[in-house]
Amino acid sequence: MPDDPLIHVLWINAGLSCDGDSVALTAATQPSVEEIALGALPGLPRIAVHWPLIDFECGPRDGADDFLAWFFRADRGELEPFVLVVEGSIPDESLHEDGYWCGFGNNPETGQPMTTSEWLDRLAPKATAVVAVGTCATYGGIHAMAGNPTGAMGVPDYLGWQWKSKAGIPIVCVPGCPIQPDNLAETLTYLLYQATGQAPMIPLDEALRPTWLFGMTVHEGCDRAGYYEQADFATGYGSPKCIVKLGCWGPVVKCNVPKRGWLNGVGGCPNVGGICIGCTMPGFPDKFMPFMDEPPGGRLSTTAVGWYGTTIKKLRAITTHTLDQEPKWRRKKVGARA
């Protein structure tokens, strides 16, 4: 209907990143990108998505198909409301005298490149909500490792962890390297419902992650957790047992990938034998290195659980042996008539 609200989604992928989060979102199924863009879900408002990965409106400047025109319109206050999505970490442009670290289009008045941080300064105050997509945008990610020359940081570090949009919404962080596609699709859908008064304030944890997606650890949703309880640890890849001794940080990392899978419920790091390296956590990657080495806390916890798990495993073996047989009265009596 013409009177339905139209919400613009402006996606900036010009931070320091690999565009992996954009690519990952194309695999979303709950809901899919098509369902969001076409308004196929009940009550979903009409939206216009301006996303560099798929938007065909990327022709010459000042033409009818000028992609960046929408971003300049938002800067002039002509788009209301809009959701700003940021992909990639934000470099500190004050750390150099010449050039720039990363930019997104040119300033039509000067012809000079506009940095990603300048766009964030211009658009964030006008946005209904700001969504940081992927670990680079949320917490800095790989580019923010100690000693990096760019001074890279996540959107909350750039804008401030207490920052709120003009609608009173905190920065919404959907971490992952890359993001689990359905996690992002679901978060965007929630914000669209909230923007039209159909949902309450989005619940976020202390790291600004949606609580219903990041409220559990990898370990709590992992199919291998039962092996951990029995102190049954894999010593090499290819084993179905717990892989914490191979470097998995699952017991302390907040992520739902083992439960949700990666695509249509299939996949996810530990589900396919890969260790969790903590990519959804603010301390990634520095606090989780070296990868593929048993975490320091893992050594202590696996030692502590060793005596308990070994004992439990033996007791369960006895119980299993008892229960894995039929009751005696179901057998044919010796000497009974045929």
N, C-alpha and C positions, 0 to 999 in steps of 0.2 A: 504494500500500500504506500502511496506517496507520503503519507504523514508519518510513516515509520521512521525512527531515528536512524541516521547513517553515521557509522563510526569508522573513521579512517585508522588504519594500522600502518604506521610509518616505520620501516625496518632499516636500520643503519648497520651495515656489515663491514664498516670501514675501520673498526678497531683492529688491534693486532690479533689476528686469528687466522685459521685455515679455511673458514667457511664451512667447517664440518657440521656445525649446528644447523645451518640452513639445509645442507644435504640430508641430515638425519631427519629433519621435520617432514620431508617428503615421504617418509616411511610410516608416518603416523596412521593409525587405524581407529583409535578410540578417543576422540573422533579423528577423521581424516582432514587434511587440508581442504579438500574439495567440499566436505560437509560444512566446514566453517565458512568458507568463502561464498558458498551458495546458499547459506542460511537454511540448511536442511534439518537442523535441530529445532525442536519446538521452542518458540519464544526467542530464538536467537535474533538479535537485531541485524539489519542490513549492514554490511561492512564493505569497505574498499581497501584492498590490500596493496600496499606499495612496497614490494619486496624485490630487491635486485636479482634474486635467483631466478624468478619466474616472470617478472613484469616485462611485458613487451614494450611498454612505453618508455623507451630508452633512446629515442632518436636525437636529432640535433637540438641544440639549445634554442629556446624561444619558438620551437615548432609545436605543432598540435600534439605531438607525442613526447613532450619534454618530461622525462621522469622526475628530475629534480624540482620541477615547478611546484609539485605538491609539498615539498619540504620548505620551499620559500613561502608558500601560502600559509603553512602552519606557523612559520616564524613571524609572519605579518598578522597572525591572529585570525586568519580567514577559514581555518578548519576547526570545527568545534562539534563534538569532541574528537580527540584522537589519542591513540595508545602508541607510545614510543617504544620500540624494541631495539635493543642495542646488542650487537654481537661483536665480541673481541674486546680485549683489554684497552684501557685508556692510557696512552703514554703521557709523560710529563714533558710538554713542549718547551718548558723553561730550561731544559738541560742542554740546549744547544744554541749556538749563535746564528747559524745559517740553516736554511732548509726546514724540513718538518718531518716528523716520524710517520704520520698517516693522515690522510685527508679524504674528503667526500665531496667531489665536485669543485667548481670554482665560484668565487664571488663575482656575480655579474657586474658589479660596480668597479672592481679593481682588476678582474681577470686573474687574480691570484688564487691558489688552492685554499679551500676552507678546511681547517683541521677538524678531526673528529671531536676533539675537546671543545672547539668553538660551536659546533652543532649542538653538542650536549648542553653547553651554556645557554644557547638560544632556545632550544626546544623543550628541555626538561621543565622549566617553570610554566610552560603553556600546556603541557600534556595532562590528560586525565589520569594516566598511569604510566610508569616507566618499568619496563621489564628487561632485566639483564639475563641474556640467554647464553648458556654455556659457562664453563668454569673460568674462561678468560675474562668474560664480561662481569661475572659475579665477584670473583676474588682475585683476578689477575692471572691465574693459571701459569702455564709454562713461561710466558714472557715476563712474569714478575718474579722469577727466581732470583735469589740473592746474587748481587753483582751484575745484574742486567744493566745495559747502558741507557735504556729508554725510561726508566723509572715507572714502568708499567704498573697499573693498578686496576682494580675492579670498579664498577660504577658506584657502589656504596662508599668506597674509599675516596672517590673523586667528588661525589656530591655530598657525602656525609652520611653516616649510618642512621642518623635520626631524621634524614630528609624525608619530606612527604610531598606528594603532588598537590596541585590546587584542589583536588577532590579529597585530600586527606589520606591518600593511599601511600604506604611506604614503598620503597623500591622492592619489586618482586624479583627474587633470584631463583632461577631454575638452572642449577649447576649440572655438570656432566661433561666429560671430554670424549666424545660429544654428548649432548643431552640425549636422554631416552626420549624418543619422539613423542610418545603418548603423554609423557609428563608435561611437555611444553604445550601440546595441543589442548590438553585438559586445563592447564593454567590459563591459557589465552581465552578459552571458552568461559571459564569462571569469571574472568575480568570483564568480558563482554556482557555477561548477565548482570554483574555488579554495576556496571556503568549505566545500565538501564533500570536499576532498582529492583532487579529480580533475585539478587543474592546479597547476603550480608558481607561485611568487611572480610576480605580474604584472610584466613588465619595463617600467620607466618611464625616461624621459630626465631630464635635469637640470631640466626645467620640469614634471616629474611627468606628462608625456603618455605614453600607451602607445607604445612604440618601433616596433611593427610598423605603426602607423597614421600616425605623425608622424616617421618616420625619413628621409623624402625631402622635397625641396623641391617646390613647385608647378612650378617650371621643369623639374625632372627627369621629371615625369609629364605635361608639357603637350604637346599636339599641335602647338603653335606653336614649340616649342624649335628645330626644324630651321631655321626662318626666322631665329632669333637667330644661329645659328652662321654663317649666310650673310650676316649684317648686312643682313637684309631686314626693315625695320621699318615698321609701319603708321603712317601720318600722320593717319589719321582712323578713326572707328568704322565697322564694317561690313566691314573688311578681314580676310582670314584670316591675315595675317602677324603677326609678333611685336608685341605691344602694350606693350612695356616703355617706349617713349617716350611713351606716353599715360598713364603713371603706374603700370604694373603692377610690383608688388614680388615677383613670382613667383620670381626667381632666388635669393632669400634667405629666403623664408617656408616654414616646415615645415607642409605640408598635403597630403593625398592626394586632394583633391576632383577635380582634372583626371583622375586615373586611375580613381577610383571613380565619378565622376558624382554626381548628386544623388538621383535616384529611378530605381531599376532600371537603373543605369549610364548614365543620360541626364542631361545638364546639367553644372553645375559652372562657376564664374565665368569662367575664360578660355575654356572650351569653347563658351560662348555669346556670347563677345565682351566680357565684363566684366573689368576689371582686378582684380588681386589687391590688396587693401588691408591685408593682414596681420592679419586678425582672429583667427588662431589663435596669435598671438605675445604674449608677456608685455608687450611694449612698445606694444601697440595701445591706444588710437588715437594717442596723443601723438607717438610716434616715426615715424609713417607719414604725418603731415600736412605740407603740404596734399595732400589726395587729388587724383587726376586731374592730377597734375603729375609730370613725369619725376623719378624718385628721384635724389638727388645722386650716389649711387654708380652709377646707371644711365648718367649722362652720361659718366663716366670709362670704364666697361666697354664701352659701345657704341662709343665712340671707339676704344678699344684693339682691339676685335674688327673694326672697320671694314675696315682694310686686309687682314686675314687673310680675313674673310668674303667680301669682294668678289673677292679672288683665287680662293678656293675655288669660288665660284659660277661664275666664268668657266671654270675648269678642268672643273668638272662638266658644264657646258653642252657642252663639246667631247666629253667622254666619252659623255654622253647621246646626242649626235648620232651617234656611232659605233655605239653599242649599239642604237640605235633603227632599225637597218637589218638585213635578212637577209644572211647570208654570200653572197658573189658566186657560189659554186658551185651555189646553189639556183636560179639564173636559167637560162632557156632559152638554149642556145648559139646564137650567130649562125650561120646556114647549116646548122644541124643538120636532119636528115631529119625529116619529119613522122611 
